[in-house]
Amino acid sequence: MREQEELQKILRSSWDVEQIHYIEEIDRSFSNRNWWVTTPTTEYVLRQVAPWRINESIPDYLQYQHGLLSFLSESPDFNYSVPVPIMTKDKITFRKRGGSYYWLYEKVPGRTKSQFGRDEDDQVANLITDLHFAVNNYRYDNFGNADYFLKGQIKKRIDQLLHQYYNEEFSHNSEELDQFLRRLDTIERIYLTLDSTQVDFNNSPIHADLSKDNLLWDNTELVGLIDFEFIATSKAPILQEIVIYMINAHLDLLVYDYRRFYQIFRQFLNQIITLTDGKPVESTIKFREEIEHQTGYLAEFLIGTCMMFTITTLENVRLLQNPRLPKLYDLIGTLYKNRDIINQTIQLIP
């Protein structure tokens, strides 16, 4: 009750939101907390930056993220709804209170889907292409260096998991702790072999979380994209964006029928390249050359992204017995052993 009262104070004092019917927490994700805020006329989402992310660069990061969202909402080249920050009474897009940061936007229309097929893939391919070309017309204010194969995020999450499980969840259960440490050790040993020091990719801001939960649909039409929490810090090759989506949408296929996954992946990649027709010629040539160059490291991109999925599973104690988990471990090992063959498998259209 105390938290609800505090949130109402923040909403009324910062955004003049009155007649609040209810405030309900949606989820508590790795990056932030989210609440539905309902009034007689409008539904909002209130977001709070996760405490572990608070540092001196957060205001600059939020300004960049919010500026980009406003840019995308007005861009004639990006025809999808995004969460647009609402200005506070002080004419800024976020509010600092009690050592944390909050921002508010109107609920983005649309619903999520659980099953993705060829039609959904084609529409997401169009979104990725439009997003990439639109973002490249916006200023670059990325914080930090490029994160190849998600190695930086993997290292950070491994360290956080070790701290979490040694000090909290697993302190009472030595069997689960041993199981957890063995699995994490496997991931870490393969992670250390992913050499990103010799690669040279062109990098740009990417969404970095194109999951089913963040893609919004109106029946069969893709209409919106949410959760841009990593766009300001995720400076990476465009292939990373593609791999993240494909594994999110087709993870079971990769785990249980990887040959079929590669076939669908090739179709998706070729669809994106085809969609660049009609874009500015110089940018299109550069884009296609980069895609071709980056697919030479496809196995490394797949391994890094599968590791992130595995770590996300490990972060949830209840999922440790998930039947998919052993398959994920086997998959990471298979990808690693066959990485040279995989990197020669994807043939693109001319």
N, C-alpha and C positions, 0 to 999 in steps of 0.2 A: 504493500500500500504506500509506503514511504517513497519507493521508486516511482510509482505512478504519479504521485503528487509532484515530485521533482520534475518529471518529464512534462507534465502539464504546465508547470511554471516556465520551463524552457520554451515550450511552444508559444505560450501567450506573450512572454516578454520579448522573444526574439523574432517571431513571425506573425504575431497578432492572430494566431489561430484560436478561435472561440467556439463555444458550443461543441465541445469534444464529446462524442458519444462514448467511445471507448478507445483504449490503447492496448494492443495485444502484441507481445513479442512474437516475431515470425521465426527466427532462428538465431543462433549464436555461432557464427561461422569463424573460420580461422582469422579472417581479416577485420570483422566488425560485428556489431549487434544491430538488429533491425526490428522496428516496430511498425505495425499497421496503426495508422491514426485516422479515425473515421469521424467526420462531421456531417451535418444534415445535407451538405451539397457536394463534398469532395472527399476522396480517399487519398491519404498521403502515406509516404514511407519516411520514417525518421531513422537516420543511421548514426551510429556512434563508432568512431575509430577504435579498434581493439587496443587495449592498454599496452600490449607488447610492442605496438608500432609507434607509440608516441615518442617523438624526438624533435629536435629543433628544426628539422626540415619539413615537418608535417604541414605547416601553413603554406609553404611554397608548393609542396606536392598537391595539396588540395586545390590551390589556385590553378595549377596547371590542369589537373583532372577536370575541374569544373569548367574551365575555359574551353577545353576540348569538347566536353559534352554539349555546351552551348553552341559551339561551332558546328558540330555534327547535326544538331537539331535544326540548324538553319541552312545546312549545305544542300544545294539542289542535286548533288551527286550521291547523297546518302539518304535513301528513302525509307528509313526505319526509325521507329520511336526509340528514344533513349531517355534515361532519367535526367531531367534538367533541373539543376539546383535552383531553389527559390531564394531570392535575395532576403536577407534579414532587414530589420528596421535600420540597421547601420549601413546598409547597402553593400554588404559582403555576402559570400555564399555559405559561410559556416559560422558556428558559434562555439567559442571556447568556454567551458564551464567546468569547474571542479577538476582541472587538470586533464580534461578530455575534450574531444571535438565532435560536434554534431552538425549534420546538415539534413535538409528536408527537400523532398520532391514529390510531385503528384504521382500517384500510382501509374505505372506504364501499362496500357491495355494489352490484353492477350493472355493466353494460357500456355503452359508447358506441355510437351509431348514426351511420352516414354518410349515410343517405337520410331526408329528412323530407317527409312528405305531410300531408294534412288531419288524420288521426288524431293524428299527433305534434304538429301545431300546436295542436290543441284541448287536448291534455294540458298543453302548455307554457303555454297561455293560463291554464289553471286554476292552474298553479304560480305564474305571475307575479301573478295576482290574490291568491292566498293569501299569498304572500310580502309583497306590498305592505301588505296589511291587518295582517299579523302584525308586520312591522317598525314600523309606525306605533303599535303598542302598546308598543314598547320605547323607552327613553330615547334622546335625540339627543345624541351627543357628537362630531358631525362636525368634522373639522379642515379649515379653509379655507373658501372661498366656493363657491357653486354654480358648476358648470362647464357653461354653456349651449353646446350644439352641439359639445361636446368641445373647445372652443377652447383651454382650458388645457393639456389633454393633448397636443393637436396641436403647440402651441408648444414644449412641453417635449421632445417626441420629435424635432421638427425640429432643435432646438439640439443634442440628443444625437447625431443622425445626422451633422450637419455636423462635429462634433468627431470622431466615430468615423471617418468616411471621409477627412477631411483628414489624420488622424494615423495611421490603421492600414490598413484593407482596400484602399483605392484609391490609396495613395501610389505604387504601381508601375504603374498602368494609367490613363493620362490619358484614353483613349477612354471607359472605363467611368465615370470621374469626371465627365467632361463630360455624359454621358448622365444620370447620377444628378442632377447639379446642375440641368439643364434641367427634369427632371421635378419636382424638389423646388421649383423656382422657380414652376412652374405652380400647384402646390398652395398655396404660400405666398401668391401673389397673390390667389387666390380666398378663401383663409382670412381674409385681411385685410378682405375685403368683407362677411363675415358679421357683422352688427351685432347684438350681444346686449345692448347698453346700454339699449334701449328696452323689452325684454320683461320681464314680471313673472309668473313662474310660482311655484306652490307647489312646494317641493322636499322630498325625503325621501331617506334612504339607499337606494341601489340596488345590486344585485349588480354591474352594469356589465360583465359578461363572460359573458352567456348564450350560449355557443358549444356546438357539438356535443360538444366534448371535455369539457365540464363538466356535461352532462346525462346521468344514468345510468339505464339501463333494465333491467328484468327481462323478457326477451322483448319483449312489446308494451306493457308498462306502465312509465310514468315513475316511478322510485322514489327518485332521489337527485339532489342538487345539490352540487357542490364548487367550490373556488377562489373563496372570498369575500375575496380579497386587497384589493379596492378598496371594500368596503362601508363602511368607516369614513371614507373620504375622498371617495366619490362621492356627493355631495349634488346631486341633479339631478331634473328633471321625470320623471314616470313614463313619458312617451312615449319618453324616451331609452332606457329599459330595453327597451321594445317594439321600437324601431327596431334596436337592437343585436342582439336575437335574430333578427328577420326577415332582416336582411342576413347574419348568420351562417348561417342555415338556407337562405336562398334567394338567395345572391349571384349565382350564374350566371343565375338567372331575371331578376334586376334588370339584369344586364349585357346579356343577349341577348334578353329579351322583357319589357321594363319594363311594358307594358300588363297582361300576366298577373300580374306582381308586384304592381301596384297592386290588382288584383282580389283576390288572396290576402291582401294587407295589410288591405284593408277587411273581409274576412271575419274575419280574426284580431282586429281591433280590436272589431268588433261582438260577437264571442264573449266577449271580456273584459268588455265592458259588460253582456252578458247574465248573466255569472257573478257580477256584483255583487248580483243579486237574492238576498235572504236575508241579506245583510250588514247591519250597523247602518244605519238609514235616513239619518241625518245624514251619516255617512261616505260612503255610496253617492252621495248627491246631490253632495257636494263632489268626489268622485272623477270622476263623469261630467262635471261642469262643467269640471274641469281637463283631462280628455282632449279635450273638444270645443275648448277654448281652445287647447291645445297643437298640435292638428292644423292650426291655421292657420299653423304654422311647420314643417310636415312636411318641406318641401324642405330647409330649413336643417339639420334633424336628419339627413336622409339624406345631405346633402353632407358634414357633419362626420364621420359614421360611415364613409362611403366613403373619406374622406381617411385615417382611422385605418387602414383595411384596406390602403390603398396604402402608407402609411408602414411598416406591419408587413412588407409584401412587400419594400420597399426595405431593411429592416434585415437581410434575408438575401441576401447577395451572390449565392448560387446561384440565386435566384429572379428576378434582374433580366431574364432572357430569358423569363420566364413569359408565355405568349401572352395571359393574362388582363390583364396589366398595361396594355398600350395601351388595351384596352377600358375599364379602370377610369378612365384619364385622360379618355377621351372621355365616359364616363358622368358624371364630376364636372362637366365643362363643360356637358353637356346639362342636368343637374339645375339648374345655376346659371342658365342662360339661360331655363329654363322654370319657375323657382321660383314665380312668381305663379300660373300655371295649376295646378301641382301642389298648391299650398296650398288650392286651391278644389276639388280633385278628390275628396278623401275625404269621402263623405257618410255620417254615422253613423245608426244606427237611433234612433228617438225614445227 
